[in-house]
Amino acid sequence: MKIIGTGLSGLVGSRIVELLQNKHQFADFSLDSGVDITDELKLKKAFSQNQDAKTVIHLAAFTDVNEASKQTNDKNGLCYRINVLGTENVAQLCAKNAKYLIHISTDFVFDGKKDGAYSEEDQPNPIEWYGQTKLWAEEKIKNSGCRYLILRIAFPYKAKAAATNLEPRVKLDLVRNIKEKLENGETIKIFGDQIITPTFVDDIAQAVNYTFKNQVEGLYHLAGSTSLSPLELARKIAQVFSLDSRLIEEISLTEFMKNNPRPRQVKMALSNKKLESDFGLRMKTIDEALLEIKKQLVI
């Protein structure tokens, strides 16, 4: 199967290609291949040159939350142009060319105030610009008329950079960042009063492969099976990789936010029960995934 992909050189996209390239052919729509999703004419030309691809996976996004915050309410800013206008261009061309669209969204569409895990039925309420642009992107897709699947992921992580070396070195995910700092003997100050739901990218790839084959439509949370604090995550990483947990220092997000103007979500547990019940797709727990990463790093 030929798949059009945007953002294939990113943290998630590069691993999807790495794991599925023997099963599918990927057409890379990126600045590297001369395709800018915010340029409607160039994107239209790229679509016309790939009529044999019936599926599009849209991963390209402006994901620097801190930088996005500086662009708040700026619809000429890169964050809005990529996340909203770029997505609208992709969705409209999918509708015109009868292509099935898989859109990767985020848990940041929620406000982080819910006690318990967010389900697909919960009403989004973004509290910062990145999340707001991603919610608008979801709405652009729903209104485009194309056949679509929206997958919300959260704090994706994997074993190592892609073998292609396309992934920017600076974009370490949370797990690799913690692990690397502990290996270097650095002290880590990390939140003990925040809840997140880290998601193993290999699981994302397998779920995406399922959707390629089955053309699933709708909205699903594609998140890990463990919600925990960053502090608990750091301690688990230290334990699995035999690193010094004494380097891990607990700090309070509540206290941190008093001196930091950017809004931050506190309770970001995400439920993947709908994904599992509808399709039998099981996402790994953090313990299972860390052991799998350890195994991969030995190879």
C-alpha positions as CSV (number, residue, x, y, z in Angstrom):
1,M,0.0,0.0,0.0
2,K,1.3,3.5,-0.9
3,I,0.9,6.0,1.9
4,I,1.3,9.8,1.7
5,G,2.8,11.0,4.9
6,T,3.5,14.5,6.4
7,G,6.0,14.9,9.2
8,L,7.6,11.5,8.5
9,S,11.0,12.7,9.7
10,G,9.7,13.6,13.2
11,L,9.9,11.7,16.4
12,V,6.8,9.6,15.7
13,G,6.8,9.5,11.9
14,S,10.4,8.3,11.6
15,R,9.7,5.3,13.7
16,I,6.5,4.5,11.9
17,V,8.4,4.5,8.6
18,E,11.2,2.4,10.2
19,L,8.8,-0.3,11.4
20,L,6.4,-0.3,8.5
21,Q,8.5,0.4,5.4
22,N,8.6,-3.3,4.5
23,K,4.8,-3.4,4.5
24,H,4.0,0.0,2.8
25,Q,5.5,2.5,0.5
26,F,5.7,6.0,2.0
27,A,5.6,9.2,-0.1
28,D,7.2,11.9,2.1
29,F,5.4,15.3,2.0
30,S,7.8,17.5,3.8
31,L,10.1,20.6,3.3
32,D,12.9,18.1,2.6
33,S,11.0,16.8,-0.4
34,G,9.9,20.3,-1.5
35,V,6.3,20.1,-0.1
36,D,5.1,22.8,2.3
37,I,1.7,21.9,3.6
38,T,0.9,25.7,4.1
39,D,1.5,26.2,0.4
40,E,-1.8,25.1,-1.2
41,L,-0.5,25.1,-4.7
42,K,2.6,23.0,-4.0
43,L,0.5,20.6,-1.9
44,K,-2.1,20.2,-4.7
45,K,0.7,19.4,-7.2
46,A,2.1,16.8,-4.8
47,F,-1.3,15.2,-4.4
48,S,-1.8,15.1,-8.2
49,Q,1.5,13.3,-8.5
50,N,0.5,10.6,-6.0
51,Q,-3.0,9.6,-7.2
52,D,-2.2,5.9,-6.5
53,A,-1.9,6.6,-2.7
54,K,-5.4,6.3,-1.2
55,T,-4.3,6.9,2.4
56,V,-2.7,10.0,4.1
57,I,-1.2,10.1,7.5
58,H,-0.8,13.7,8.8
59,L,1.9,14.0,11.4
60,A,3.3,17.4,10.5
61,A,2.8,19.9,13.3
62,F,4.3,22.8,15.2
63,T,4.9,21.0,18.5
64,D,7.2,23.4,20.5
65,V,4.7,24.3,23.2
66,N,6.8,27.1,24.7
67,E,7.4,28.7,21.4
68,A,3.7,28.3,20.5
69,S,2.8,30.2,23.7
70,K,4.8,33.2,22.5
71,Q,2.6,33.2,19.3
72,T,-0.7,33.2,21.2
73,N,-3.5,34.7,19.2
74,D,-1.1,35.2,16.2
75,K,-2.8,33.7,13.2
76,N,0.2,34.7,11.0
77,G,2.5,32.7,13.3
78,L,4.1,29.5,12.3
79,C,2.1,27.5,14.9
80,Y,-1.3,28.5,13.5
81,R,-0.2,28.3,9.9
82,I,1.1,24.8,10.2
83,N,-1.3,23.3,12.7
84,V,-4.5,24.9,11.4
85,L,-4.1,26.1,7.8
86,G,-1.7,23.3,6.8
87,T,-4.1,20.7,8.2
88,E,-7.1,22.4,6.5
89,N,-5.1,22.2,3.2
90,V,-4.4,18.5,3.7
91,A,-8.0,17.7,4.7
92,Q,-9.6,19.5,1.8
93,L,-7.3,17.8,-0.7
94,C,-8.1,14.4,0.8
95,A,-11.8,15.2,0.4
96,K,-11.3,16.3,-3.3
97,N,-9.2,13.3,-4.1
98,A,-11.2,10.7,-2.1
99,K,-8.3,9.9,0.2
100,Y,-8.6,8.5,3.7
101,L,-7.0,10.8,6.3
102,I,-5.3,9.7,9.6
103,H,-4.6,12.8,11.7
104,I,-2.4,12.7,14.7
105,S,-3.6,15.0,17.4
106,T,-2.8,15.5,21.1
107,D,-3.9,15.3,24.7
108,F,-3.2,19.1,24.9
109,V,-6.8,19.7,23.6
110,F,-7.9,19.2,27.2
111,D,-7.4,21.5,30.2
112,G,-5.9,19.0,32.6
113,K,-8.4,19.6,35.4
114,K,-10.3,16.3,35.3
115,D,-10.1,13.8,38.2
116,G,-9.7,10.5,36.3
117,A,-8.9,9.7,32.7
118,Y,-10.1,11.7,29.7
119,S,-12.2,9.7,27.3
120,E,-13.2,10.5,23.7
121,E,-16.6,11.7,25.1
122,D,-15.0,14.5,27.2
123,Q,-15.3,18.0,25.9
124,P,-11.9,19.6,24.8
125,N,-11.0,22.8,26.5
126,P,-7.4,23.9,25.5
127,I,-5.7,26.3,27.9
128,E,-2.7,27.3,25.7
129,W,-2.1,28.1,22.0
130,Y,-0.6,24.8,20.9
131,G,-3.6,22.9,22.2
132,Q,-6.0,25.4,20.7
133,T,-4.5,25.1,17.3
134,K,-4.6,21.3,17.4
135,L,-8.3,21.4,18.4
136,W,-9.0,23.8,15.5
137,A,-7.1,21.3,13.3
138,E,-9.5,18.5,14.4
139,E,-12.4,20.8,13.6
140,K,-11.1,21.6,10.1
141,I,-10.8,17.8,9.4
142,K,-14.4,17.1,10.7
143,N,-15.8,19.8,8.5
144,S,-13.7,19.0,5.3
145,G,-15.9,16.1,4.1
146,C,-13.1,13.6,3.9
147,R,-13.1,10.2,5.4
148,Y,-11.0,10.6,8.6
149,L,-9.6,9.1,11.7
150,I,-8.3,11.4,14.5
151,L,-5.8,9.8,16.9
152,R,-4.9,11.7,20.0
153,I,-1.5,10.7,21.4
154,A,0.3,11.8,24.5
155,F,4.0,12.2,25.4
156,P,5.4,9.8,22.8
157,Y,8.7,8.0,23.5
158,K,10.9,5.4,21.9
159,A,14.2,3.6,22.3
160,K,16.5,5.6,20.1
161,A,16.7,7.9,17.1
162,A,15.6,6.5,13.8
163,A,18.1,4.5,11.8
164,T,17.7,7.0,9.0
165,N,19.1,9.8,11.2
166,L,16.4,12.1,9.9
167,E,15.1,12.8,13.3
168,P,16.6,16.0,14.8
169,R,18.9,15.2,17.6
170,V,17.5,18.1,19.7
171,K,14.0,16.5,19.8
172,L,14.6,13.9,22.6
173,D,11.4,12.6,24.1
174,L,10.8,12.7,27.8
175,V,11.9,9.2,28.5
176,R,15.2,9.5,26.5
177,N,15.8,12.9,28.0
178,I,15.5,11.6,31.6
179,K,17.6,8.5,30.8
180,E,20.4,10.5,29.1
181,K,20.6,13.0,32.0
182,L,20.8,10.2,34.6
183,E,23.5,8.5,32.5
184,N,25.4,11.7,32.5
185,G,25.2,12.1,36.2
186,E,23.0,15.2,36.0
187,T,20.5,16.0,38.8
188,I,16.9,16.1,37.5
189,K,14.3,18.3,39.0
190,I,10.9,16.9,38.0
191,F,7.2,17.3,38.8
192,G,5.6,15.0,41.4
193,D,2.2,16.6,41.3
194,Q,1.4,16.3,37.6
195,I,-0.2,13.3,35.8
196,I,0.8,12.4,32.2
197,T,0.2,9.4,30.0
198,P,3.4,8.4,28.1
199,T,2.8,6.5,24.8
200,F,5.3,4.0,23.3
201,V,5.8,5.0,19.7
202,D,6.2,1.3,18.6
203,D,2.6,0.8,19.8
204,I,1.5,3.9,17.8
205,A,3.1,2.4,14.7
206,Q,1.3,-0.9,15.1
207,A,-2.1,0.8,15.7
208,V,-1.5,3.0,12.6
209,N,-0.7,-0.1,10.6
210,Y,-4.1,-1.6,11.7
211,T,-5.9,1.6,10.6
212,F,-4.1,1.5,7.2
213,K,-5.6,-1.9,6.6
214,N,-9.0,-1.4,8.1
215,Q,-9.8,2.2,7.2
216,V,-11.1,2.9,10.7
217,E,-13.0,6.2,11.1
218,G,-13.8,8.5,14.0
219,L,-11.9,9.7,17.1
220,Y,-9.7,7.6,19.3
221,H,-7.2,8.1,22.1
222,L,-4.0,6.3,21.1
223,A,-2.2,6.6,24.5
224,G,-0.2,4.3,26.8
225,S,-1.8,2.1,29.4
226,T,-0.2,3.9,32.4
227,S,-0.9,7.4,33.7
228,L,1.7,8.6,36.3
229,S,3.7,11.6,37.5
230,P,6.9,12.5,35.7
231,L,8.6,11.8,39.1
232,E,7.3,8.2,39.1
233,L,8.4,7.9,35.5
234,A,11.9,9.0,36.3
235,R,12.1,6.6,39.1
236,K,11.0,3.7,36.9
237,I,13.6,4.6,34.3
238,A,16.3,4.7,36.9
239,Q,15.2,1.3,38.2
240,V,15.0,-0.4,34.8
241,F,18.3,0.9,33.5
242,S,20.2,0.7,36.9
243,L,20.7,4.4,37.2
244,D,21.2,6.5,40.3
245,S,17.7,7.5,41.6
246,R,19.3,9.9,44.1
247,L,19.8,12.3,41.2
248,I,16.0,12.6,40.9
249,E,14.7,15.6,42.8
250,E,10.9,16.2,43.3
251,I,9.6,19.7,42.6
252,S,6.0,21.0,42.5
253,L,4.3,22.0,39.2
254,T,1.9,24.2,41.3
255,E,4.8,26.1,42.7
256,F,6.6,26.3,39.4
257,M,3.5,27.8,37.7
258,K,3.5,30.7,40.2
259,N,6.7,32.1,38.5
260,N,6.1,30.8,35.0
261,P,3.4,32.5,32.9
262,R,2.6,29.6,30.5
263,P,-0.5,27.7,31.4
264,R,0.2,24.0,32.1
265,Q,-2.1,21.0,32.3
266,V,-1.9,19.2,35.7
267,K,-4.1,16.1,35.3
268,M,-3.6,14.5,31.9
269,A,-4.6,10.9,32.3
270,L,-5.9,9.6,28.9
271,S,-8.1,6.5,28.6
272,N,-7.4,4.1,25.7
273,K,-10.3,1.8,26.6
274,K,-12.3,2.6,23.4
275,L,-9.4,1.7,21.2
276,E,-9.0,-1.6,23.0
277,S,-12.6,-2.5,23.1
278,D,-13.4,-1.6,19.5
279,F,-10.3,-3.1,17.8
280,G,-8.5,-5.2,20.4
281,L,-5.5,-3.0,20.2
282,R,-3.6,-3.2,23.5
283,M,-1.1,-0.4,24.4
284,K,1.8,-1.3,26.6
285,T,2.1,-0.2,30.3
286,I,5.1,1.9,31.1
287,D,6.8,-1.1,32.8
288,E,6.3,-3.3,29.7
289,A,7.5,-0.5,27.3
290,L,10.6,0.3,29.3
291,L,11.6,-3.3,29.4
292,E,11.1,-3.5,25.6
293,I,13.3,-0.4,25.2
294,K,16.0,-2.0,27.3
295,K,15.8,-5.0,25.0
296,Q,16.0,-2.9,21.8
297,L,19.0,-1.0,23.1
298,V,21.0,-4.2,23.6
299,I,20.5,-5.3,20.0
